């Protein structure tokens, strides 16, 4: 899940991928011949994309229930390892049928290692942060992911500020500020730690997206998905061993194991692969429309299933964040099918 999961719209499943997430540095508009071919069965196409959105949205309550048996740090670390293990057979089977035309270089592996670093912190911090904050807070902080990518892209010279982007950034962060004021800025705020961890995960994905831009024109989606998971798993392996040793696994029942499977295999692996398949058949900008549903859906699920409080201030924060993100990502109507060239 983009997490970080709503950001997948910036990646493409072709050898010129676009990516999960966010404020994307735009490339030249595609001609009609270059646009992704619409699947022959639109019901299947949109149905599976909706399934991916539901998988990610239900990450929130699934994780919350899992915390009763597995602590947030352990769950976040194991999420990356489980996804890597699950990806391995898929990667091997796919590569046996579709060999790389050119072997990966040492530079490629270095870039993929950096992607794995950013990806693992993105996914791990989301789950760890959620254990210390509310679903609504987490969903809205994740929703500003596109703005974080935009800011980093501007910082490294891949993007330029325009009036609508500046206003969008200000709106989005005013929504986050209002969110923080709701609980107070004091260190004793019950959600501050979780909010900051979640924001750290969002910033990690921004780094992933920007670094990934170096190789997305040359490497296919399986490579860009599998190797970051492998490197991320290696990075987290020492911490995972420690967490496995200190966790009382006798307390973990069907709910805990099921939650780990959903988060590691369902959200991190299958949800992402469904999204990649969908973006192969639908322009990334259109796929992005689905991502605006996730924070709203996640917040509703938090209220209904977890009985979290949903105040007028929280609702206003959500409106400001989503409006800011939409404005920051606004394209001219004629560019709506532009190819997005960041990676997941």
C-alpha positions in Angstrom: 0.0 0.0 0.0 1.3 3.2 -0.7 1.3 2.2 1.5 1.9 4.7 0.2 -0.3 3.1 -2.2 -2.2 6.1 -3.6 1.0 7.3 -5.2 1.3 4.4 -7.7 -0.3 6.5 -10.4 3.1 7.9 -11.2 4.5 4.6 -12.5 3.9 2.9 -15.8 4.1 -0.8 -16.4 5.8 -0.4 -19.7 9.6 -0.2 -20.1 9.0 3.5 -19.8 7.1 3.4 -16.6 5.4 6.1 -14.8 4.8 5.3 -10.9 2.7 4.6 -7.4 2.3 8.1 -6.4 2.1 11.5 -6.6 3.1 14.8 -7.9 4.7 13.7 -11.1 7.3 15.5 -13.2 5.4 15.7 -16.5 6.9 14.5 -19.7 5.8 15.5 -23.2 2.1 14.6 -24.0 1.7 11.3 -25.7 0.3 11.0 -29.1 -2.9 8.9 -29.5 -0.7 6.1 -30.9 1.5 6.1 -27.7 -1.3 6.2 -25.2 -1.9 3.0 -23.2 -4.4 0.7 -25.0 -7.8 0.5 -23.2 -8.4 -3.1 -22.1 -11.0 -4.9 -24.2 -13.0 -5.5 -21.0 -13.4 -2.1 -19.2 -15.5 -3.8 -16.5 -12.6 -6.0 -15.7 -10.1 -3.1 -15.9 -11.9 -0.8 -13.6 -13.1 -3.6 -11.4 -9.5 -4.7 -10.6 -8.3 -1.2 -10.1 -11.2 -0.8 -7.6 -10.1 -4.0 -5.9 -6.6 -2.5 -5.5 -8.0 0.6 -4.0 -10.1 -1.5 -1.5 -7.0 -3.6 -0.6 -5.1 -0.4 0.3 -8.0 1.3 2.1 -8.5 -1.8 4.3 -4.8 -1.7 5.2 -5.9 0.8 7.9 -8.3 -1.4 9.9 -6.4 -4.6 9.2 -3.3 -3.0 10.7 -5.2 -1.6 13.6 -6.6 -5.0 14.5 -3.1 -6.6 14.0 -1.6 -4.3 16.6 -3.4 -6.2 19.3 -1.1 -9.1 18.6 1.9 -7.7 16.7 3.5 -4.3 17.5 3.7 -1.7 14.8 7.5 -1.8 14.3 7.5 -5.6 13.9 4.6 -5.5 11.5 6.2 -2.7 9.4 9.5 -4.4 9.1 8.0 -7.8 8.3 5.8 -6.3 5.7 8.8 -5.5 3.5 10.3 -9.0 4.0 7.1 -10.8 3.3 6.6 -8.8 0.1 10.1 -9.6 -1.1 9.6 -13.3 -0.5 6.3 -13.2 -2.3 7.8 -11.3 -5.2 10.7 -13.7 -5.8 8.8 -16.6 -7.5 6.8 -14.0 -9.6 10.1 -12.3 -10.7 11.8 -15.6 -11.5 8.9 -16.9 -13.6 8.4 -13.7 -15.4 12.2 -13.3 -16.1 12.4 -16.8 -17.4 9.9 -15.9 -20.1 10.9 -12.3 -20.7 14.7 -12.0 -20.3 16.2 -8.6 -20.0 17.5 -7.4 -23.4 20.6 -5.9 -21.7 22.0 -7.0 -18.3 21.8 -4.7 -15.4 24.9 -2.6 -14.8 26.6 -1.8 -11.5 25.1 1.6 -11.6 21.7 0.1 -12.1 22.1 -2.0 -9.0 23.2 1.1 -7.0 20.1 3.0 -8.1 17.9 0.0 -7.3 19.5 -0.3 -3.9 18.7 3.4 -3.2 15.1 2.7 -4.4 14.9 -0.2 -2.0 16.1 2.0 0.9 13.4 4.6 0.2 10.7 2.0 -0.5 11.4 0.0 2.7 11.2 3.2 4.9 8.1 4.3 3.1 6.2 1.0 3.7 7.7 0.4 7.1 7.1 3.9 8.5 3.5 3.9 7.3 2.6 0.8 9.3 4.7 1.8 12.3 3.3 5.4 12.2 -0.3 4.1 12.0 0.2 2.3 15.3 0.6 5.7 16.9 -2.1 7.8 15.2 -5.6 7.6 13.8 -6.7 6.3 10.5 -8.0 9.7 9.4 -4.7 11.4 10.3 -2.7 8.8 8.5 -4.8 8.9 5.3 -4.7 12.7 5.0 -0.9 12.8 5.6 -0.4 10.2 3.0 -2.6 12.2 0.6 -0.1 15.0 0.5 2.5 12.6 -1.0 2.1 14.2 -4.5 3.0 17.6 -3.0 6.1 16.2 -1.3 7.3 14.7 -4.6 6.6 18.1 -6.3 8.6 20.0 -3.7 11.5 17.6 -4.0 11.3 17.6 -7.8 11.5 21.4 -7.8 14.5 21.3 -5.4 16.5 19.0 -7.7 15.4 20.9 -10.9 13.0 18.4 -12.4 9.9 20.5 -11.9 9.1 24.2 -11.9 6.7 26.1 -9.7 3.7 27.7 -11.3 0.9 29.7 -9.6 -1.4 26.8 -9.3 1.3 24.6 -7.8 2.3 27.2 -5.2 -1.3 27.7 -4.2 -1.9 23.9 -4.2 1.1 23.3 -1.9 0.0 26.1 0.5 -3.6 24.6 0.6 -2.4 21.1 1.2 0.0 22.0 4.0 -2.6 24.3 5.6 -4.8 21.3 5.8 -2.1 19.3 7.5 -1.4 22.2 9.9 -5.1 22.3 10.7 -5.0 18.6 11.4 -2.1 19.1 13.8 -3.9 22.0 15.6 -6.8 19.7 16.2 -4.7 17.6 18.5 -2.3 20.2 19.6 1.4 20.7 18.6 2.6 19.7 22.1 4.9 16.8 22.5 2.2 15.2 24.6 -0.2 15.1 21.6 -1.4 11.5 21.3 -1.0 11.4 17.5 2.1 13.5 17.0 4.6 10.6 17.0 2.5 8.7 14.5 1.9 11.7 12.3 5.6 12.4 12.1 6.4 8.8 11.3 3.8 8.8 8.6 5.1 12.0 7.2 8.6 10.5 7.2 7.2 7.6 5.1 5.7 10.0 2.7 9.0 11.9 2.3 10.8 8.5 1.8 8.5 7.8 -1.1 9.2 11.2 -2.6 12.9 10.2 -2.6 11.9 6.9 -4.2 10.1 8.7 -7.0 12.8 11.2 -7.8 15.7 8.6 -7.7 13.6 6.2 -9.7 13.3 8.7 -12.5 17.0 7.9 -13.4 16.2 4.4 -14.5 12.5 4.2 -15.4 13.1 4.9 -19.1 15.4 1.8 -19.3 14.2 -0.8 -16.9 10.9 -2.6 -16.9 8.3 -2.7 -14.2 9.2 -6.1 -12.8 12.8 -5.0 -12.3 11.7 -1.8 -10.7 9.4 -3.6 -8.4 11.3 -6.7 -7.5 14.9 -5.4 -6.8 13.8 -2.6 -4.5 11.9 -5.1 -2.5 15.0 -7.4 -2.3 17.3 -4.6 -1.3 14.7 -3.2 1.2 14.4 -6.6 2.8 18.2 -6.9 3.1 18.3 -3.4 4.8 15.6 -4.4 7.3 16.8 -8.0 7.8 18.9 -7.2 11.0 16.0 -5.3 12.6 13.6 -8.0 11.5 15.7 -10.7 13.2 15.7 -8.6 16.4 11.9 -8.1 16.3 11.2 -11.7 15.6 13.3 -12.7 18.6 11.7 -10.4 21.0 8.1 -10.9 19.8 5.9 -13.3 21.7 4.6 -15.3 18.8 2.4 -17.5 21.1 0.1 -14.4 21.3 -0.3 -14.2 17.5 -3.4 -15.9 16.3 -5.2 -16.2 13.0 -6.0 -12.5 13.0 -2.4 -11.5 13.4 -1.1 -13.9 10.7 -3.9 -12.9 8.4 -3.2 -9.2 8.8 0.5 -9.8 8.0 -0.5 -11.7 4.9 -2.9 -9.0 3.8 -0.4 -6.2 4.4 2.7 -8.0 3.0 1.1 -10.0 0.1 -2.2 -8.4 -0.5 -1.3 -4.7 -0.3 2.4 -4.6 -1.0 2.5 -7.2 -3.7 -0.9 -8.0 -5.4 -2.3 -4.5 -4.9 0.7 -3.0 -6.6 0.8 -5.6 -9.4 -2.9 -5.0 -10.1 -2.2 -1.2 -10.2 0.7 -1.8 -12.6 -1.4 -3.9 -14.9 -4.2 -1.3 -14.8 -1.8 1.6 -15.6 -0.6 -0.4 -18.7 -4.1 -0.1 -20.1 -5.1 3.3 -18.8 -3.3 6.7 -18.8 -1.6 7.5 -15.5 -3.5 10.8 -15.2 -6.8 8.9 -15.3 -5.6 6.3 -12.9 -4.8 9.2 -10.5 -8.5 9.9 -10.2 -8.9 6.7 -8.2 -6.2 7.8 -5.7 -8.3 10.7 -4.4 -10.9 8.2 -3.2 -8.4 6.4 -0.9 -8.1 9.0 1.9 -11.8 9.5 2.0 -12.5 5.8 1.9 -9.8 5.1 4.6 -11.3 7.8 6.9 -14.8 6.4 6.5 -13.6 2.9 7.3 -11.9 4.3 10.4 -15.1 5.8 11.6 -17.3 2.8 10.7 -15.1 -0.1 11.7 -12.9 1.5 14.4 -15.4 4.0 15.7 -12.9 6.9 15.4 -14.1 10.4 15.9 -14.6 12.4 12.7 -15.0 16.2 13.5 -15.8 19.2 11.3 -12.2 20.3 11.7 -11.0 17.0 10.4 -13.3 17.2 7.5 -12.1 20.7 6.6 -8.5 19.4 6.8 -9.4 16.7 4.3 -11.0 19.2 1.9 -7.9 21.5 2.1 -5.5 18.6 1.5 -7.3 17.1 -1.4 -8.1 20.5 -3.0 -4.4 21.4 -2.7 -3.1 18.2 -4.2 -5.6 18.4 -7.1 -4.6 22.0 -7.8 -0.8 21.3 -7.5 -1.3 18.4 -10.0 -3.6 20.3 -12.4 -2.8 19.8 -16.1 -4.2 21.6 -19.0 -7.1 19.7 -20.4 -5.2 18.8 -23.5 -2.5 17.2 -21.4 -4.7 14.8 -19.5 -3.1 11.8 -21.1 0.4 12.9 -20.7 2.9 10.2 -19.9 4.0 10.3 -16.3 7.7 9.4 -15.9 8.4 8.8 -12.3 8.6 5.4 -10.7 7.1 3.5 -7.9 
